[in-house]
Amino acid sequence: MYILFPQINPTYFSFGIFSFKWYGLMYLICFIYSIWYGKKYLKKNNKLFKKKYINKLIYYCFIGLFFGGRIGYVFLYKFFYFLKHKFYLFQIWNGGMSFHGGLIGVIISCLIFSIKKKIKFFKITDFIAILSPISLGIGRLGNFINDELWGRIAINVPGAFLFPNSFKYDLNESKKNPELQKIIEKYGVLPRYPSQLFEFFLEGVILFIILNYFSKKIKKKGIISGIFLIFYGIFRIFLENFREPDIEIGFLYKKYTLGQILSIPMIVVGVFLLIFLNIKNKKKRFNF
């Protein structure tokens, strides 16, 4: 009934004091993919901006993603721990990145790039939105390989995974329920949804298909950015129902996760963008 997680060494290669992690490799793959697909996309949409800007734009966005993701994670998820351990912000080897923080970092990077190169802001954000889903999906595969960010407990759900790293959390859960203790005695850990794979499929594959479909139908700048915000927000709110809430925070208002709450403003901003740009462009209405 359950699938034993294939224990994968998080280090795929080491040489002396140097070690290379799978998760870092995922970021490298995302970076290379973004440059490759970005150049391919610009061949068909050469009116966006010059191809020579792609490398520098991707650099800007990855820097924004890195700093925004790290700062967002520390301040949103580990704030009280940070108050006692100030250097935790710089201990990136311990992991910890926030999508919503990374999103803000990327938006700021796009704004800076827009001002420096005198390119319209929404031209840049639409372009980055098209590149983002596959990179997001690859990142979720990195979470899966790292045996982290597992799903919620899924008793009697065929295909649920047994994640070894969830042991200490499962042990705490089992103290509240004798039935869970029996399952741990039998399997070692509690079965959980492979939420990382769900996220890979929705945030990666499906979102990529949606954005590419609309990018062919709609040419008004800013619309793709709005669609990205709306659909990612909806997918994230839905997927959080299968994902284990962040250990440090748990549920807010008894049943909501921080990821769900942070995704609501994304949807609101996305809807506002569509309405605002539609009103601004009354003579050229777009149809879904």
ChimeraX attribute file (.defattr): number of C-alpha atoms within 10 A of each C-alpha:
attribute: neighborCount
match mode: 1-to-1
recipient: residues
	/A:1	11
	/A:2	17
	/A:3	14
	/A:4	15
	/A:5	16
	/A:6	12
	/A:7	12
	/A:8	12
	/A:9	12
	/A:10	16
	/A:11	14
	/A:12	12
	/A:13	11
	/A:14	10
	/A:15	7
	/A:16	5
	/A:17	5
	/A:18	7
	/A:19	11
	/A:20	13
	/A:21	15
	/A:22	19
	/A:23	22
	/A:24	14
	/A:25	16
	/A:26	20
	/A:27	17
	/A:28	12
	/A:29	14
	/A:30	21
	/A:31	17
	/A:32	15
	/A:33	15
	/A:34	21
	/A:35	18
	/A:36	14
	/A:37	13
	/A:38	19
	/A:39	19
	/A:40	13
	/A:41	16
	/A:42	16
	/A:43	12
	/A:44	9
	/A:45	12
	/A:46	12
	/A:47	10
	/A:48	18
	/A:49	16
	/A:50	11
	/A:51	15
	/A:52	9
	/A:53	12
	/A:54	17
	/A:55	16
	/A:56	12
	/A:57	20
	/A:58	21
	/A:59	14
	/A:60	18
	/A:61	22
	/A:62	19
	/A:63	16
	/A:64	22
	/A:65	25
	/A:66	20
	/A:67	19
	/A:68	25
	/A:69	22
	/A:70	24
	/A:71	22
	/A:72	24
	/A:73	21
	/A:74	22
	/A:75	16
	/A:76	16
	/A:77	19
	/A:78	17
	/A:79	17
	/A:80	12
	/A:81	13
	/A:82	14
	/A:83	12
	/A:84	9
	/A:85	10
	/A:86	11
	/A:87	9
	/A:88	15
	/A:89	18
	/A:90	11
	/A:91	11
	/A:92	11
	/A:93	7
	/A:94	8
	/A:95	9
	/A:96	16
	/A:97	19
	/A:98	21
	/A:99	18
	/A:100	19
	/A:101	23
	/A:102	24
	/A:103	19
	/A:104	17
	/A:105	25
	/A:106	25
	/A:107	19
	/A:108	17
	/A:109	22
	/A:110	25
	/A:111	17
	/A:112	15
	/A:113	20
	/A:114	18
	/A:115	11
	/A:116	9
	/A:117	11
	/A:118	9
	/A:119	16
	/A:120	17
	/A:121	17
	/A:122	20
	/A:123	19
	/A:124	21
	/A:125	24
	/A:126	23
	/A:127	21
	/A:128	21
	/A:129	19
	/A:130	23
	/A:131	23
	/A:132	19
	/A:133	25
	/A:134	22
	/A:135	22
	/A:136	24
	/A:137	26
	/A:138	22
	/A:139	23
	/A:140	25
	/A:141	19
	/A:142	22
	/A:143	20
	/A:144	21
	/A:145	18
	/A:146	18
	/A:147	22
	/A:148	16
	/A:149	19
	/A:150	24
	/A:151	25
	/A:152	19
	/A:153	21
	/A:154	18
	/A:155	15
	/A:156	11
	/A:157	13
	/A:158	12
	/A:159	15
	/A:160	23
	/A:161	24
	/A:162	25
	/A:163	24
	/A:164	19
	/A:165	16
	/A:166	19
	/A:167	15
	/A:168	11
	/A:169	12
	/A:170	20
	/A:171	16
	/A:172	11
	/A:173	15
	/A:174	18
	/A:175	11
	/A:176	10
	/A:177	10
	/A:178	11
	/A:179	10
	/A:180	19
	/A:181	19
	/A:182	13
	/A:183	15
	/A:184	17
	/A:185	10
	/A:186	10
	/A:187	13
	/A:188	17
	/A:189	24
	/A:190	29
	/A:191	30
	/A:192	26
	/A:193	23
	/A:194	25
	/A:195	25
	/A:196	24
	/A:197	18
	/A:198	18
	/A:199	25
	/A:200	24
	/A:201	18
	/A:202	21
	/A:203	27
	/A:204	22
	/A:205	16
	/A:206	17
	/A:207	25
	/A:208	22
	/A:209	15
	/A:210	16
	/A:211	22
	/A:212	14
	/A:213	11
	/A:214	14
	/A:215	18
	/A:216	9
	/A:217	12
	/A:218	15
	/A:219	11
	/A:220	17
	/A:221	19
	/A:222	23
	/A:223	25
	/A:224	28
	/A:225	23
	/A:226	26
	/A:227	23
	/A:228	26
	/A:229	23
	/A:230	23
	/A:231	20
	/A:232	21
	/A:233	24
	/A:234	17
	/A:235	18
	/A:236	21
	/A:237	20
	/A:238	14
	/A:239	19
	/A:240	19
	/A:241	16
	/A:242	20
	/A:243	23
	/A:244	18
	/A:245	21
	/A:246	13
	/A:247	10
	/A:248	11
	/A:249	12
	/A:250	14
	/A:251	14
	/A:252	12
	/A:253	7
	/A:254	7
	/A:255	9
	/A:256	15
	/A:257	20
	/A:258	17
	/A:259	19
	/A:260	19
	/A:261	14
	/A:262	17
	/A:263	19
	/A:264	17
	/A:265	14
	/A:266	20
	/A:267	20
	/A:268	14
	/A:269	15
	/A:270	24
	/A:271	17
	/A:272	13
	/A:273	20
	/A:274	19
	/A:275	14
	/A:276	13
	/A:277	18
	/A:278	17
	/A:279	12
	/A:280	11
	/A:281	12
	/A:282	9
	/A:283	8
	/A:284	10
	/A:285	13
	/A:286	15
	/A:287	7
	/A:288	6
